[in-house]
């Protein structure tokens, strides 16, 4: 059964990320990318692509291309805090496969 995904229209995309001691290590697992790159992803044509909620914790994939980097992807889940203005990034890495194709083809919701 699908769970209900967070509503991206409720998110404050000027300051959207809930980062704490639990998820921060996951943001640095795919060096050289980290938390700062999340904000850089929001600068140039970021897109939200629906995740299959039956396959993992992500509700959406944020895909964007920080200046000087390849397109990156960050799986996003609802915040642990319950604050609907925030999202919880659970990783960041280079976009590949279907997510890269969707981004390059302009599929997904523009932010």
C-alpha positions in Angstrom: 0.0 0.0 0.0 1.3 3.5 -0.9 1.8 5.9 2.0 0.7 9.5 1.6 3.6 11.6 0.4 4.3 15.1 1.7 2.7 18.0 -0.1 5.4 20.0 -1.9 3.1 23.0 -2.2 3.4 23.4 1.6 7.2 23.5 1.6 9.1 26.8 2.1 11.5 26.3 -0.8 13.6 29.4 0.4 14.6 27.3 3.4 13.3 23.8 2.9 15.8 21.4 4.5 15.6 19.7 7.9 19.2 18.6 8.5 20.3 17.1 11.8 22.8 14.6 13.3 20.8 11.7 12.0 20.6 12.5 8.3 23.7 14.7 7.9 26.1 11.8 7.6 24.0 10.4 4.7 24.5 13.8 2.9 28.3 13.3 2.9 28.3 9.6 2.0 28.7 10.4 -1.7 31.7 12.8 -1.5 32.3 15.4 -2.6 28.6 16.4 -2.2 27.1 17.6 1.0 24.5 19.8 2.6 25.6 23.0 0.8 25.0 21.3 -2.6 21.3 20.9 -1.6 20.8 24.6 -1.6 22.8 25.0 -4.8 20.5 22.5 -6.5 17.6 24.9 -5.9 19.3 27.7 -8.0 19.0 26.4 -11.5 15.8 24.6 -12.8 15.2 22.2 -9.9 12.6 19.6 -10.4 10.6 17.3 -8.2 10.1 13.8 -9.5 7.7 11.4 -7.7 9.3 8.5 -5.9 7.7 5.1 -5.7 6.7 5.2 -2.0 6.5 1.3 -1.9 10.2 1.0 -2.7 11.8 3.2 0.0 11.6 6.2 2.4 11.6 8.9 -0.3 8.4 10.7 -1.3 10.0 12.8 -4.0 13.4 13.1 -5.7 14.8 16.6 -5.9 16.9 16.9 -9.1 18.9 20.0 -9.9 22.2 21.1 -11.3 24.4 23.2 -9.0 26.8 25.6 -10.9 29.8 23.7 -12.1 28.4 20.2 -11.2 26.5 17.5 -13.0 22.8 17.1 -12.2 22.4 15.8 -8.7 19.5 14.0 -7.0 18.4 14.1 -3.4 15.7 11.7 -2.1 13.3 13.7 0.1 11.0 12.5 2.8 8.6 14.2 5.2 10.4 15.9 8.1 10.7 14.2 11.4 9.7 17.5 13.1 6.2 17.5 11.5 6.9 21.0 10.1 5.2 20.9 6.7 7.4 23.8 5.5 10.4 21.5 5.7 11.6 18.3 3.9 14.1 15.8 5.0 16.9 15.0 2.5 18.1 11.4 2.9 21.1 11.6 0.6 22.7 13.4 -2.3 24.5 12.0 -5.3 24.9 12.3 -9.1 21.7 11.8 -11.0 21.8 8.7 -13.3 19.4 6.5 -15.2 15.7 7.3 -15.3 16.0 10.3 -12.9 18.7 11.9 -15.1 16.6 11.3 -18.2 13.5 12.7 -16.6 15.4 15.8 -15.5 17.1 16.4 -18.9 13.7 15.9 -20.7 12.0 18.4 -18.4 9.7 15.9 -16.7 8.6 16.4 -13.1 7.4 19.5 -11.3 9.4 22.7 -11.6 10.0 24.5 -8.3 
